[in-house]
Amino acid sequence: MIEVTRLNGKKFTLNALYIETVESFPDTTITLTTGTKTIVKESEEEVREKVKAFYLNIQILSNPHLRGEDDEE
């Protein structure tokens, strides 16, 4: 889960596993796999960093193949 901020300043928690795309129009728009779109104050890069930290926290990126690294020695 990541915390993001709506344009009205209200913070909410979003399940990052359901994020399909993050785009800037110039406002940052997050599209979920359900088709729901949400506009947030955070930049596209900030959302990307929050998602990456979340994935590392739940160890989705613990496999070197998923991280795009070569085989472990």
C-alpha angles and dihedrals in degrees: 000000000000129000116231135167128240117223089258089062097254113137121218139171121247128193102240092201089074097053111117101171140002115200139170117225079169089286112068110255121193117200118197127209087253090063093251113141123205128185115214137184094232118095121249089253092051091052090048091052092048091050091048091050090049092050091049090048093055090040098241086135095046092100110084091216090059090049089054094246128138122258116295114255 
